[in-house]
Amino acid sequence: MFNWFNWFSELRPWLVSKELLALFHQARITMVKQKLQPRYGVMSSGNELISADEIEENQHKLECGWCVDCNRPYLLSYLPKNTLDLGIVTDEHALIKNKILASFDAGVEVLITSGGVSMGDKDIIKTVLKEFCETYNGQILFGRVNIKPGKPMTMAEFEYAGKKRLVFALPGNPISAMVCFHVFVKNMLEKKHKVMVEFDSEVVLDVRPELHRCFYDESTGKIKTTGSQMSSKISSLAWCNALAIFPGRTGDKGRLVKGDEVEMIQF
């Protein structure tokens, strides 16, 4: 006799879809082991940032070069509703350290920060993470990556109050933060699969491997560039639905042309 229990036990860790739920009932399975999603937290850091709801009373700051935080709303829109919004934290060592610890005390298991991971005097996040790793038996998994955009991307893990904590420290540049979020956070935690697709544009390759903002046309199965990849051009994300992974430039291959195959991560 076919053993339904053994068959279903091999499916884990599948998401329980409506269809799978119906199949459970038909198979007379009334209880299954469930693993809950981790609790997320999102935090932006930077002395120059204000929230969108503070624009009216801070026009003078915007005129002097301050920026509206767009990273945090973007990240929150992709994460579960119970994600903890930690707001904006200024570049002060004690404030950042206390805010991160408070998020862990509130149940956050996966913390996503933006800003504070480059090489400047005010880039404090990485320093705080190194201290946490020494205090709470952890490690910086990586502190720089050979990609464009997103070179300062950092990831750390350590134990706090008996639980493993992951910290994805994204760059502060909005495009870099958003691209790294899809590649390192969504791609890692949801185990997305990269696929090979035909490229329908022509571009010059960079020295570093590049995560190129593209539009994937499901009707043709081809992918094409959204145009300028300037790190300040957030508008290129407005109709971008995928990232193409371009190899670094070599002596033999300096550009991609129509018909070349590239790896793609679809949003």
N, C-alpha and C positions, 0 to 999 in steps of 0.2 A: 504494500500500500504506500502511496506517495506521502512523504512526511512534510506536511505544510510548515510545521514549526521550524524544521531544519532549513527549509527553503527560504523562509522569511528571515531567519536569523542571519543568513548570508547577505541579505540586502543592506543591512546596516552599514554605514550611517546614512541611508536615504532620507530625503525629506518626505514626510507623510502627506502625499497629495490627496485630493478628493477621490481620485480613482483608486489609489492604493487603500484608502479607508474603506471604500466599498468592497474591495477584494478581501480585506480583513474580515468584514462582516460575513461575506459569502463563505469564507473558510472557517467561520465560527471562532475567530481569534478576537477575543474581547479585551485583552490587555497586551501591550507591548512596552518594552523598555524605551524610554524617551530621554534624549539628551538635549537639554535646553541650550538655546543660543547664549553665547557669553554676553555680559553687559558691557556696552560700549560707552566711552566718554570722549568728548571732542573739546579741544582747547586751542585757542589762537594766542600767540605771544608776539608782543611788539609795542614799543612806546608810541608808534606812529599810527596805531589803529583805533578806529571808532566803529561802533555798531551802526547798522542802518537806522535804528530807531533813535540815534543820537545826532542825526545829520542836521536837523533844524537849528539846534542850539550850538552847533559846532561849525558853522559855515566859515568862521575865521580860521579855524584849524585846517580845513580843507584847502583854503586859499594859500596856506603856508606849507602845503605838501603832505598833510596827513592823508591817510587812505581809509576807505570804508572796507571793513573786513568782509570779503566775499568767500574766503575759504571755508569758514565754519558753517555758514548756511548751506553751501554746496555739499559738504561732507554729511551734514545732518540729514539732508534730503535723501541720501542713499542708505541710511542706517535705520534700524528698528526704532519704533516710536518711544521706547523706554530708554533710549540713549541719553546719557547725562550731558547737558550742555553746560560746559564749564566757563563759557564766556571768553573774554579777552584778559590776558594777564600781562602786566608790564614787565620789562626786562630787568627784574630784580631777583637775585638768587633765592632769597628766603621766600618771597611770594610764590615763585614757581614751584619750589620744593614743597611748600605747605599745600598748595593747590592740588598737586599731583597726589600727595599722600591722602588728602581729604577725599579725593575721587576714589581711591582704593578703599578707604573706610566706608564709602557709600556703596561699595559693591562693584565698582568698575574692574573688569578683568582685561579688557583691551582698550588701551588709551591711544588716541590719535591726536597728535599735536601738529601745528604748522608754525614754522618760523623758529629761529634760535638754534639752527644746526650748522650754520656756515662757519667761517673762520674769524669773524669779528669779535670785538670785546663784549658786545651785547648779545652774542649768541650763546646763551646760557644753558639751553635745554640739554645739550650733549654733556656738559660738565655735570649737571645734576644727575643724569642717567648713569654716568660713570661712578658717581658717589653711591647711588642706589645699588649698583651691581656689587660694589665692595661691601656694603652694609647688609644686603639681603641675598647674598649668595647668587649672583647673576652674572650675565656677560653681555657685552655689546656684540651682537651677532654680525653686524657690519656698520661702518661709519661713513663710508663713501661708496658710490657705485659708478661704474664706468658706462654711464648712459647720458643721453641728452633728450629732454631736460631732466633734471633731478639729481645731479651729482652729489649734493650733501645728504641725501636720504640716509636715515639711520634707523636701526631696529635693535631693541634690547629686550631681554627677558630676565626675570628674577622672581623670587618667591617673597610674598608679603602676607603676613597673617595666615600662613599655611596654604596659600593659593598661588599658582603661577600667574604672573602678570606679563602681558606683552605691551610694549610701547612702540608704536610706529611714529617716528618723528619725521614729518614731511618738511620739505623746504617751504619757506615763506612765500616765494614767488607763486602767484595763483596758478599759472599753467603747470609749473613743476609740481605743486601740491596736488592738483587734480589728476595729473597723469600718474604720479607715483601712487596715489590712492587706488586707482584702478589696477595698476600692475602689481603692487606689493600687498595691499590690504584686501581688496575684493578678490583678486586672482588667487591669493594664498588661502584665505579663509573659506572661500566658496569652491576652490579647486576647479576653476574654469580651465577649459582646454583651448590651447592655441590651434588654429587651423591654417592651412596653406591656401591662399587665394591669389587670383591673377591681378596684378597691378595695372591700372588703366591710366597712368600718368607718367611723366618723366621728371625725375628729381636728381640733383647732385648729392652724392652721399657725403656725410660728415666723417671726420676722423673717428669720432665715437659712435657706437651703435645708437640709433635714434628711435625714439617712440614717437611716431609721426601721426598727427591727428588726421583722420581720414573719414570718408563716407563709404560705407559698404552697401552696394546695391544688390539686394537679395534676388531681384528679377534676372540679373545678368551673372551674379556670382563674382563680380569684380569689385575692386576697391580703388578709390581715387583720392588724391590729396585734397585737403580743404584750402590749399594755397599757402600763404605766408605762415611760417611757423614761429614768428617772433614770440618771445616768452611773455610779452605784454598784451598779446592779441587774444583776449578771452572770447571775442566774437567767433573765433574759429571753432569753438566748442559748441556753438549754437546749433549747427547742423552736423556736427561730428558724432558718429555712432560707433566708432571703432578706432583702435590704435594699430597701426602697422609697425612691425618691428624690422627696422632697416639695419643691415649689417654695417660695420664701420668701413670706411673707404680703404681700399688696398691699391697696390700698384696695378693689379689686373682688373679691378672693378672700381670705377670712379663714379658711376651713376646708375640709376635704375631707369629702365625704359618700359614702354608698354609691352605687356606679355610676360614680364618677369614675375616669378612667384615670390610672395612674401608671407611671413607669419602674421596672423591677425589675432587680436583680442577684441571681441565684440562686447559693447556695453549691454 
